[in-house]
Amino acid sequence: MSSIERLRTFISKALTHSNWDKLAVQKQWDDELINLKDECLASFLIETVRTHDAFNFIIEEIWVFEKGKDSSTALEYKIFLDQLLFSIDFVRYADVIRAASLDQIKQLTKFLDFIENDLTKRIKKVPLLGRRVIVGELLQLMGKAFQIESDLSHQKIDSGKTVSYYRSFDFLDEFFELNYDG
């Protein structure tokens, strides 16, 4: 199963917990992390970062959509979501986003933050040679993510905005031991 499929499955399962049971979701993540092989860490981390940014973008766009409408039908909302997800290349999450409330999506973004940090810690624990391979793969995948962002910027949605990865990969500074504090 690819990293995209694994993360999508994980997110779908996380949404099924009523009232967002953080302990149940945490246990589910711990089980997922145990089964994640070192060679999958880079692609899983990049997919987590991209999904996190996309969900934040979706939250903003839903807010703008709802703010701009006195009332909207379920069909208008579905069309809006479909166009939004297509415009940022996240159609694979359409059923998840449609089924989730805005609060659940916000909770998911917080949990995706946690996953990013957890994966970063795990990568740091990989022996040096393996970590170099993972970081090299991270850089290649990051380049692909920026290419996707560039391609999408030419197909902006009605608001004129699209998802951005501007500060998304700052965690890589830790791997290169970069310190900007002076």
C-alpha atoms as one frame of an Amber mdcrd trajectory, in Angstrom:
protein
   0.000   0.000   0.000   1.432   3.409  -0.949   1.998   6.208   1.563  -0.904
   8.127   0.052  -3.237   5.168   0.505  -1.955   4.473   4.037  -2.409   8.068
   5.158  -5.838   8.324   3.535  -6.931   5.108   5.271  -5.554   6.366   8.577
  -7.383   9.692   8.246 -10.629   7.957   7.285 -10.385   5.711  10.345  -9.516
   8.666  12.592 -12.707  10.428  11.500 -14.830   7.461  12.508 -14.060   7.953
  16.203 -17.051   9.686  17.731 -16.317  12.984  19.467 -12.754  12.735  18.216
 -11.434  10.339  20.829  -7.820  11.513  20.906  -6.618   8.450  22.810  -8.153
   6.095  20.247  -6.645   8.070  17.382  -3.279   8.169  19.184  -3.380   4.389
  19.628  -4.276   3.986  15.969  -1.282   6.165  15.004   1.064   4.228  17.302
  -0.048   1.004  15.598   0.516   2.583  12.176   3.968   3.880  13.133   5.085
   0.431  14.336   4.235  -1.015  10.928   5.904   1.787   8.976   9.257   0.741
   7.540  12.151   3.214   7.483  12.153   3.259   3.684   8.554   4.561   3.747
   9.220   7.403   6.186  10.095  10.043   3.573   7.050   9.502   1.369   4.733
   9.229   4.379   6.118  12.452   5.855   5.813  14.377   2.582   2.258  13.126
   2.082   1.424  14.143   5.659   2.825  17.651   5.081   0.947  18.053   1.786
  -2.287  16.792   3.336  -1.877  19.075   6.350  -1.417  22.111   4.111  -4.297
  21.092   1.858  -6.614  20.651   4.837  -5.639  24.088   6.185  -6.347  25.558
   2.766  -9.697  23.729   2.606 -10.652  25.091   6.044  -9.953  28.652   4.868
 -11.869  28.175   1.623 -14.888  26.634   3.385 -14.953  29.614   5.727 -14.835
  32.029   2.766 -17.536  30.046   0.947 -19.861  30.019   3.966 -19.168  33.668
   4.766 -20.054  34.692   1.231 -23.385  32.873   1.184 -26.443  33.689   3.267
 -27.532  30.138   2.634 -26.333  27.428   0.326 -27.848  24.175  -0.719 -26.172
  20.852  -0.136 -25.650  20.570  -3.879 -23.914  23.973  -4.089 -21.643  22.946
  -1.226 -20.840  19.581  -2.853 -20.015  21.285  -6.157 -17.848  23.818  -4.323
 -15.959  21.041  -2.486 -15.500  18.973  -5.633 -14.091  21.965  -7.537 -11.868
  22.891  -4.593 -10.459  19.378  -4.175  -9.906  19.013  -7.907  -8.171  22.399
  -8.091  -5.601  21.376  -5.466  -5.220  17.771  -6.660  -6.834  16.230  -3.567
  -9.822  14.454  -5.090  -8.674  11.291  -3.261  -9.949  12.893  -0.030 -13.354
  13.922  -1.406 -15.349  11.301   0.508 -13.419  12.055   3.714 -13.928  15.824
   3.444 -17.611  15.490   2.555 -18.219  13.219   5.558 -16.323  15.397   8.039
 -17.487  18.473   9.845 -15.328  21.576   9.745 -14.374  20.954  13.391 -13.256
  17.417  12.535 -11.087  18.720   9.712  -9.562  21.237  12.132  -8.863  18.423
  14.612  -7.278  16.399  11.838  -4.904  19.236  10.992  -3.794  19.351  14.632
  -3.221  15.613  14.572  -1.328  15.860  11.278   0.962  18.368  13.051   1.599
  15.722  15.680   2.286  13.080  13.014   4.795  15.377  11.263   6.660  15.888
  14.529   6.520  12.196  15.393   7.854  11.163  11.985  10.629  13.764  12.225
  11.678  12.329  15.604  11.646   8.810  14.195  13.773   9.811  11.210  16.305
  11.410  13.559  16.660   8.042  15.327  17.512   6.202  12.101  21.257   5.430
  11.851  23.239   8.064   9.931  23.556   6.179   6.636  19.839   5.367   6.536
  18.959   8.918   7.581  21.012  10.316   4.686  19.042   8.147   2.270  15.748
   9.284   3.823  16.727  12.971   3.700  17.801  12.599   0.064  14.435  11.089
  -0.753  12.703  13.859   1.231  14.453  16.466  -0.911  13.432  14.718  -4.147
   9.818  14.409  -2.995   9.822  18.019  -1.806  10.895  19.060  -5.304   7.980
  17.111  -6.770   5.590  18.754  -4.284   6.795  22.205  -5.353   6.343  21.220
  -8.995   2.751  20.189  -8.232   2.231  23.517  -6.443   3.607  25.370  -9.462
   1.360  23.431 -11.847  -1.668  24.102  -9.632  -0.933  27.803  -9.411  -1.843
  28.003 -13.100  -5.283  26.549 -12.318  -6.273  28.721  -9.343  -9.782  28.470
  -7.964 -12.269  31.352  -8.050 -10.751  33.079  -5.032  -7.443  33.287  -6.883
  -5.638  31.263  -4.223  -4.224  27.780  -4.179  -2.451  25.612  -1.648   1.094
  26.738  -0.879   4.038  24.825   0.533   6.002  27.998   1.328   6.975  27.090
   4.936   5.894  23.456   4.838   9.313  21.885   4.796  11.014  23.904   7.523
  11.389  20.670   9.513  14.190  19.711   7.111  16.363  22.361   8.780  16.630
  20.033  11.779  18.139  17.269   9.642  20.772  19.638   8.277  21.281  21.137
  11.739  20.543  24.626  10.436  20.021  27.273  13.096  18.811  30.735  12.130
  18.907  32.209  15.639  22.097  34.113  14.950
